[in-house]
Amino acid sequence: MKIRVAVIGNPNVGKSLIFNNLTGGRAHVGNWPGKTVERKVGRCVHRGVEMEIVDLPGTYSLTAHSIDELIARDYIVKERPDVVIDIVDASNLERNLYLTLQLLELEANLVIALNKFDIAQDLGYEIDVEALSDLLGVPVVPTVATTKQGMEELKDAVIQAAEQRDRRRILKISYGKEIDQLISRVERIIRRDRRLASQYPPRWLAIKVLERDEEVLKEVERSPYRDEILEVIS
């Protein structure tokens, strides 16, 4: 069995250290196609499963306002890795979970590495890991990258998530009745466009249309249902 894994997270959450822990510090380094941004790819074998691990640029969101955001988003949307490891700073949950929610909207097959767990405990934070996992509908693994704590459990969770990919729960985030109705309206139109609906999660596209995301609107311009979609946001 061979699976592709992407590693993502906010800057300064320990992402590079976890990537190095998983790959043994051995990685091929190049640039993303057509970009000057560094691209690192490593490998590891765990319980007989080979993982190709891609280190995505550190980013706070997937809104495609910067080259790092666009690279990360395009890789997840277009390459569709089997699993995405989201590195979350346990000592700064509120800020970090913004990216997590965007990844869930993107329907990524997510495993959360709750890193800097020791720092969170030193600060007196009590995190119910099981409750957080239930709330988000994805595995959550406490980790301490500096001591390699949780790395074996993280690899186990990645393999299990890959095996259960087709049975995972898709979390729908509510934005309030009025916005949810607009999202559903645009989503229904998008689903009629087989090209768009097969290339991107329709609900995620609908949300991005309502946000007037420039890259998504470029895709919509090519749709035979362009006028209907744009009428909703006009």
C-alpha positions in Angstrom: 0.0 0.0 0.0 1.2 3.5 -0.9 -0.4 6.7 0.2 0.2 10.4 -0.5 0.2 12.7 2.5 0.3 16.5 2.7 1.4 18.4 5.8 0.0 21.8 6.4 -0.2 24.4 9.2 0.2 28.0 10.3 3.7 29.3 10.4 5.6 28.5 13.6 3.5 25.5 14.7 6.3 23.0 14.3 5.3 21.8 10.8 8.8 21.5 9.4 10.0 19.6 12.5 7.1 17.1 12.3 7.8 16.7 8.6 11.4 15.9 9.4 10.4 13.5 12.2 8.1 11.6 9.8 10.6 11.5 7.0 13.7 11.0 9.1 15.1 14.3 7.9 15.5 12.9 4.3 13.7 14.9 1.7 13.9 15.9 -1.9 14.0 19.7 -2.2 13.0 21.6 -5.3 10.5 24.3 -6.2 6.8 24.2 -6.9 6.3 24.2 -10.7 6.5 27.7 -12.1 7.1 29.1 -8.6 10.1 30.2 -6.5 8.6 28.7 -3.4 10.5 25.7 -2.0 8.9 22.2 -2.3 9.9 19.4 0.0 8.9 15.8 -0.5 10.0 12.9 1.8 9.1 9.3 2.4 8.6 6.9 5.2 7.4 3.3 5.7 5.2 2.5 8.7 3.6 -0.9 9.3 4.4 -1.9 5.8 2.7 1.2 4.3 4.8 3.6 2.2 3.9 7.3 2.6 4.9 10.0 0.2 4.9 13.2 2.4 4.6 16.7 0.9 5.4 19.7 3.0 3.0 22.4 2.0 3.9 26.1 2.6 3.0 27.5 6.0 -0.2 29.4 5.7 -2.9 30.9 7.9 -5.8 30.3 5.4 -6.7 29.0 2.0 -8.1 32.2 0.6 -5.5 32.4 -2.2 -4.5 35.9 -1.4 -0.8 34.9 -1.4 1.3 32.5 -3.4 1.7 30.2 -0.4 -2.0 30.0 0.1 -2.6 29.3 -3.6 0.0 26.6 -3.7 -1.4 24.8 -0.6 -5.0 25.1 -1.8 -4.3 24.0 -5.4 -2.3 21.0 -4.2 -5.2 19.8 -2.0 -7.9 20.5 -4.5 -6.2 19.3 -7.7 -3.8 16.6 -6.4 -6.2 15.2 -3.8 -3.8 13.6 -1.4 -5.0 10.6 0.5 -4.6 12.3 3.9 -3.8 15.9 5.0 -2.0 16.3 8.3 -3.1 19.6 9.8 -0.5 20.8 12.4 -2.4 22.8 15.1 -0.7 24.7 17.9 -2.4 23.4 21.0 -1.4 26.6 22.9 -3.2 28.8 20.4 -6.2 26.8 19.3 -8.6 29.6 18.3 -6.3 31.1 15.7 -5.1 27.7 14.3 -8.6 26.2 14.0 -9.5 28.8 11.3 -7.3 26.9 8.8 -8.7 23.6 10.1 -12.3 24.7 9.3 -11.2 25.8 5.8 -9.7 22.3 5.2 -12.9 20.7 6.4 -14.9 22.8 3.9 -12.5 21.6 1.2 -13.4 18.1 2.2 -9.8 17.1 2.9 -9.3 13.8 4.6 -7.9 15.3 7.7 -5.8 14.2 10.6 -5.0 16.8 13.2 -1.6 16.8 15.0 -2.2 18.8 18.1 1.3 20.0 18.5 3.0 21.9 21.4 0.8 19.9 23.7 3.4 20.2 26.5 3.3 24.0 26.2 -0.5 24.1 26.4 -0.3 21.9 29.5 2.3 24.2 31.1 0.0 27.2 30.4 -2.7 25.4 32.3 -4.9 24.6 29.3 -7.1 21.5 29.6 -7.9 20.2 26.1 -10.4 17.3 25.8 -8.8 15.7 22.8 -11.6 13.1 22.3 -14.3 15.8 22.4 -12.4 17.9 19.9 -12.1 14.9 17.6 -15.8 14.2 17.9 -16.7 17.8 17.3 -14.6 18.1 14.1 -15.2 14.5 13.0 -11.5 13.8 12.4 -8.7 12.1 14.4 -6.8 14.3 16.7 -3.4 13.2 17.9 -1.5 15.2 20.7 2.2 15.7 19.7 5.4 17.3 20.9 7.5 17.6 17.8 10.7 18.6 19.8 10.7 15.2 21.6 9.0 13.2 18.8 6.1 12.4 21.2 3.1 11.2 19.3 4.8 10.5 16.0 4.0 6.8 16.0 0.4 7.5 16.9 0.2 10.1 14.2 1.5 7.7 11.6 -1.1 5.1 12.8 -3.8 7.7 12.5 -2.8 8.6 8.9 -2.9 5.0 7.8 -6.3 4.5 9.4 -7.6 7.7 7.8 -6.4 6.6 4.4 -8.1 3.2 4.8 -11.4 4.8 5.9 -11.3 7.6 3.4 -14.5 6.6 1.6 -16.4 6.3 4.9 -15.3 9.5 6.6 -17.9 12.0 7.8 -18.1 15.3 5.8 -18.6 18.2 8.3 -20.9 21.0 7.1 -20.3 24.3 8.8 -23.3 26.5 9.3 -23.0 30.3 8.7 -26.5 31.1 9.7 -29.8 30.4 8.0 -29.6 33.2 5.3 -26.1 32.5 4.2 -26.7 28.7 4.3 -29.6 29.1 2.0 -27.4 31.1 -0.5 -24.7 28.5 -0.3 -27.2 25.7 -1.1 -28.7 27.7 -4.0 -25.3 28.2 -5.6 -24.3 24.6 -4.8 -27.3 23.2 -6.6 -26.4 25.2 -9.8 -22.8 24.1 -9.6 -23.8 20.4 -9.3 -25.4 20.7 -12.8 -22.0 21.5 -14.3 -20.3 18.1 -14.4 -16.9 19.6 -15.0 -16.9 21.8 -12.0 -18.7 19.3 -9.7 -16.1 16.6 -10.5 -13.1 18.8 -10.1 -14.0 20.6 -6.9 -16.2 20.0 -3.8 -19.5 21.8 -4.9 -20.3 23.2 -1.5 -16.7 24.6 -1.1 -17.0 26.2 -4.6 -20.3 27.8 -3.6 -18.8 29.3 -0.5 -15.9 30.7 -2.5 -18.3 32.1 -5.1 -20.1 34.0 -2.3 -16.7 35.2 -1.0 -15.9 36.4 -4.6 -12.7 34.4 -4.6 -10.9 35.5 -7.8 -9.5 32.1 -8.7 -12.8 30.4 -8.3 -14.6 33.1 -10.3 -12.2 32.4 -13.1 -13.4 28.8 -13.1 -17.1 29.9 -13.0 -16.5 32.1 -16.1 -16.0 28.8 -18.0 -19.2 27.3 -16.8 -22.4 27.1 -19.0 -24.2 28.1 -15.9 -22.1 31.2 -15.3 -25.0 33.7 -15.5 -27.1 31.8 -13.1 -24.3 31.5 -10.6 -23.3 35.1 -10.8 -26.9 36.3 -10.6 -27.0 34.9 -7.0 -24.1 37.2 -5.9 -25.0 40.2 -8.0 
